[in-house]
Amino acid sequence: MLHALATPQEKRRRFRAGLESGRLQRLPGAFSPLVAMQIETLDFEGVYISGAVLSADLGLPDIGLTTLTEVAQRGHQIARVTNLPALIDADTGFGEPMNAARTIQVLEEVGLAGCHLEDQVNPKRCGHLDNKAVVPTAEMVRRIKAAVLARRDPDFVICARTDARAGEGLESAIARAQAYADAGADLIFAEALADEREFEAFRRAVSVPLLANMTEFGKSKLLSAATLQDLGINVVIYPVTTLRLAMGAVAGGLATIQDEGTQESLLERMQHRRDLYALLGYEDYGVFDKNVFNFKL
């Protein structure tokens, strides 16, 4: 009620333990606190907060227009309502290595379990679009080292994302990942790998845990959780799935209202009021104030 019972430190320890467990950690994307609460009811291992989704929700393209303040605020809103660990997209760290260092401390303070920093050039773009540019390996290494030095809770997970596969090829992306792990990254996110073969190559070459991005309509083949587990992947994110499901339903529902003049035919597709109230824990609030939950559905 009001917030999750687990502390940020407990959630970070849980995420660390998950990375070391040998079991795939499944993190669906949460575009709002309410979605994070729904994810928790279905026994997923964590939630993911996507920069692309946050941008889209603000009516912006994913080209680095959001600020650290906006990202931290949304991250705090989501992390505080769930007992699950939350991993957030921190883009390029919002500037130079010193900015990346501040980013880590701010995200720690608002209760996130970890974040990922990427090696794209600003302004960045969605990882599954063409013509991405990456900074030199040495520059990204400085970014990671600054982040690691700034971390105050050793359980806060620093993930390094490389977008080099598209522009420089698989071998270069693997070499970068190895350098990033050597710089102190706890988790490696290789963006836009094509298929099982490429994930296998990363698993053979990189000793730290690996993250797979199973986003729809992108460059990666959509692999099942069982396949990813067999490949030795530690974390899978579904970053935009819930937003795409929601917006598809919104667009279709609005079209129905436009055509039929009423939402009557949509009722069976909606979350019922009682289910929403159960998710929100309305009755729990009545423990504090009998005037809050004094009605029947």
CORSULPE-V673766 format. One record per residue. RES is the residue in three letters. OMEGA is omega in radians with two decimals (none if undefined). Layout:
res:RES omega:OMEGA
res:RES omega:OMEGA
This chain:
res:MET omega:-3.10
res:LEU omega:3.12
res:HIS omega:3.14
res:ALA omega:3.11
res:LEU omega:-3.13
res:ALA omega:3.09
res:THR omega:3.05
res:PRO omega:-3.14
res:GLN omega:3.11
res:GLU omega:3.14
res:LYS omega:3.09
res:ARG omega:3.10
res:ARG omega:3.11
res:ARG omega:3.13
res:PHE omega:3.08
res:ARG omega:-3.14
res:ALA omega:3.11
res:GLY omega:3.12
res:LEU omega:-3.08
res:GLU omega:-2.98
res:SER omega:-3.02
res:GLY omega:3.10
res:ARG omega:3.14
res:LEU omega:3.08
res:GLN omega:-3.05
res:ARG omega:-3.07
res:LEU omega:3.02
res:PRO omega:3.10
res:GLY omega:3.08
res:ALA omega:3.12
res:PHE omega:3.09
res:SER omega:3.05
res:PRO omega:-3.12
res:LEU omega:3.11
res:VAL omega:3.09
res:ALA omega:3.11
res:MET omega:3.11
res:GLN omega:3.10
res:ILE omega:-3.12
res:GLU omega:-3.12
res:THR omega:-3.07
res:LEU omega:2.97
res:ASP omega:2.94
res:PHE omega:-3.06
res:GLU omega:-3.14
res:GLY omega:3.07
res:VAL omega:3.13
res:TYR omega:3.14
res:ILE omega:-3.00
res:SER omega:3.05
res:GLY omega:3.12
res:ALA omega:3.13
res:VAL omega:3.12
res:LEU omega:3.10
res:SER omega:-3.10
res:ALA omega:-3.13
res:ASP omega:3.06
res:LEU omega:-3.14
res:GLY omega:-3.07
res:LEU omega:3.00
res:PRO omega:-3.10
res:ASP omega:-3.12
res:ILE omega:3.05
res:GLY omega:-3.11
res:LEU omega:-3.13
res:THR omega:-3.10
res:THR omega:3.06
res:LEU omega:-3.14
res:THR omega:-3.13
res:GLU omega:-3.12
res:VAL omega:-3.14
res:ALA omega:3.14
res:GLN omega:3.12
res:ARG omega:3.10
res:GLY omega:3.12
res:HIS omega:-3.13
res:GLN omega:-3.11
res:ILE omega:-3.05
res:ALA omega:-3.02
res:ARG omega:-3.05
res:VAL omega:-3.09
res:THR omega:3.05
res:ASN omega:3.11
res:LEU omega:3.02
res:PRO omega:-3.13
res:ALA omega:3.08
res:LEU omega:-3.06
res:ILE omega:3.09
res:ASP omega:3.14
res:ALA omega:3.10
res:ASP omega:-3.11
res:THR omega:-3.10
res:GLY omega:3.06
res:PHE omega:3.03
res:GLY omega:-3.11
res:GLU omega:3.14
res:PRO omega:3.11
res:MET omega:3.07
res:ASN omega:3.10
res:ALA omega:3.11
res:ALA omega:3.12
res:ARG omega:3.11
res:THR omega:-3.14
res:ILE omega:-3.10
res:GLN omega:3.12
res:VAL omega:-3.12
res:LEU omega:3.00
res:GLU omega:-3.04
res:GLU omega:-3.08
res:VAL omega:2.93
res:GLY omega:3.10
res:LEU omega:3.10
res:ALA omega:-3.14
res:GLY omega:3.10
res:CYS omega:2.98
res:HIS omega:3.08
res:LEU omega:-3.08
res:GLU omega:-3.06
res:ASP omega:3.08
res:GLN omega:3.00
res:VAL omega:3.02
res:ASN omega:-0.05
res:PRO omega:-3.12
res:LYS omega:3.07
res:ARG omega:3.12
res:CYS omega:-3.03
res:GLY omega:-3.12
res:HIS omega:3.02
res:LEU omega:3.13
res:ASP omega:3.02
res:ASN omega:3.01
res:LYS omega:3.05
res:ALA omega:-3.14
res:VAL omega:3.10
res:VAL omega:3.04
res:PRO omega:-3.11
res:THR omega:-3.10
res:ALA omega:3.13
res:GLU omega:3.10
res:MET omega:3.08
res:VAL omega:3.08
res:ARG omega:3.11
res:ARG omega:-3.12
res:ILE omega:-3.14
res:LYS omega:3.10
res:ALA omega:3.13
res:ALA omega:-3.13
res:VAL omega:3.13
res:LEU omega:-3.09
res:ALA omega:-3.08
res:ARG omega:3.11
res:ARG omega:3.05
res:ASP omega:-3.09
res:PRO omega:3.11
res:ASP omega:3.06
res:PHE omega:-3.03
res:VAL omega:3.07
res:ILE omega:-3.12
res:CYS omega:3.10
res:ALA omega:3.11
res:ARG omega:3.01
res:THR omega:3.09
res:ASP omega:-3.02
res:ALA omega:-3.07
res:ARG omega:-3.04
res:ALA omega:-3.02
res:GLY omega:-3.04
res:GLU omega:3.11
res:GLY omega:-3.05
res:LEU omega:-3.07
res:GLU omega:3.11
res:SER omega:3.13
res:ALA omega:3.11
res:ILE omega:3.13
res:ALA omega:3.09
res:ARG omega:-3.14
res:ALA omega:3.11
res:GLN omega:3.11
res:ALA omega:-3.13
res:TYR omega:3.08
res:ALA omega:3.11
res:ASP omega:-3.14
res:ALA omega:3.07
res:GLY omega:3.12
res:ALA omega:-3.13
res:ASP omega:-2.98
res:LEU omega:3.14
res:ILE omega:3.13
res:PHE omega:3.08
res:ALA omega:-3.03
res:GLU omega:2.98
res:ALA omega:2.96
res:LEU omega:-2.97
res:ALA omega:-2.94
res:ASP omega:-3.11
res:GLU omega:-3.10
res:ARG omega:-3.11
res:GLU omega:3.05
res:PHE omega:3.10
res:GLU omega:-3.14
res:ALA omega:3.10
res:PHE omega:-3.12
res:ARG omega:3.11
res:ARG omega:-2.96
res:ALA omega:-3.00
res:VAL omega:-3.03
res:SER omega:-3.10
res:VAL omega:3.13
res:PRO omega:-3.10
res:LEU omega:3.10
res:LEU omega:3.07
res:ALA omega:3.12
res:ASN omega:3.11
res:MET omega:3.12
res:THR omega:-3.10
res:GLU omega:3.01
res:PHE omega:-3.11
res:GLY omega:-3.07
res:LYS omega:-3.10
res:SER omega:2.98
res:LYS omega:-3.13
res:LEU omega:-3.09
res:LEU omega:-3.14
res:SER omega:3.09
res:ALA omega:3.13
res:ALA omega:3.12
res:THR omega:3.13
res:LEU omega:3.07
res:GLN omega:-3.14
res:ASP omega:3.12
res:LEU omega:-3.14
res:GLY omega:3.09
res:ILE omega:-3.05
res:ASN omega:-3.08
res:VAL omega:2.97
res:VAL omega:3.06
res:ILE omega:3.03
res:TYR omega:-2.81
res:PRO omega:-2.99
res:VAL omega:-3.00
res:THR omega:-3.07
res:THR omega:3.10
res:LEU omega:-3.13
res:ARG omega:3.07
res:LEU omega:-3.11
res:ALA omega:-3.10
res:MET omega:3.04
res:GLY omega:3.12
res:ALA omega:3.13
res:VAL omega:-3.12
res:ALA omega:3.13
res:GLY omega:-3.14
res:GLY omega:3.12
res:LEU omega:3.10
res:ALA omega:3.11
res:THR omega:3.11
res:ILE omega:3.12
res:GLN omega:-3.07
res:ASP omega:-2.99
res:GLU omega:3.13
res:GLY omega:3.13
res:THR omega:3.09
res:GLN omega:-3.04
res:GLU omega:-3.07
res:SER omega:-3.10
res:LEU omega:-2.97
res:LEU omega:-3.12
res:GLU omega:3.14
res:ARG omega:-3.07
res:MET omega:2.94
res:GLN omega:-3.12
res:HIS omega:3.11
res:ARG omega:-3.11
res:ARG omega:-3.14
res:ASP omega:3.07
res:LEU omega:-3.13
res:TYR omega:3.08
res:ALA omega:3.12
res:LEU omega:-3.14
res:LEU omega:-3.13
res:GLY omega:-3.10
res:TYR omega:-3.06
res:GLU omega:3.13
res:ASP omega:3.14
res:TYR omega:3.11
res:GLY omega:3.06
res:VAL omega:-3.12
res:PHE omega:-3.06
res:ASP omega:-3.09
res:LYS omega:3.12
res:ASN omega:-3.12
res:VAL omega:-3.09
res:PHE omega:-3.12
res:ASN omega:-3.10
res:PHE omega:3.09
res:LYS omega:3.10
res:LEU omega:none
